[in-house]
Amino acid sequence: MKRIRRDGTVLVGPCDVRGRLTGDQVPGHATILDAAGSGHVKELLRQKYGVWGRITLWGSKIRRGEEGTLGIRITLTV
């Protein structure tokens, strides 16, 4: 989060479950969402991933608290 606040330049690319790249990367720009935007992202995760999404969000809430879970918007600059 500190790096994104300082410089939102990112590279996005496909990877395997361990994070190893499996294809080409594409440049983009990341921004941190406000509380309303983060809440919307959480709801989308709940809808898409069902029980696993709820478990993941619950674990994040335990580790970081309600305020510590933020959403990030990435816009590709292709």
C-alpha positions, 0 to 999 in steps of 0.5 A: 500500500505504501508503494501504491500511494507513492507511485501507482505504476504496476505490472499485471500478468498471469501467474500460477498459484505460487505467483510464478509468472506464466505469461507476458506482463502488461503495464497499469496504474493502481489506486487505493479505493475509499471505504465505499469502494472497498465495501463494494469490492468485498461484496463482489468477492462474497458474490463471486466466491461464495463461502470461500470469499466469506472465509477469506474476508473473515480471515482478513478482518481478524488479521487487520480489522475492518479498517485494514481491508482496502480495495485496489483499482487497477487500470491497464495502460495498454 
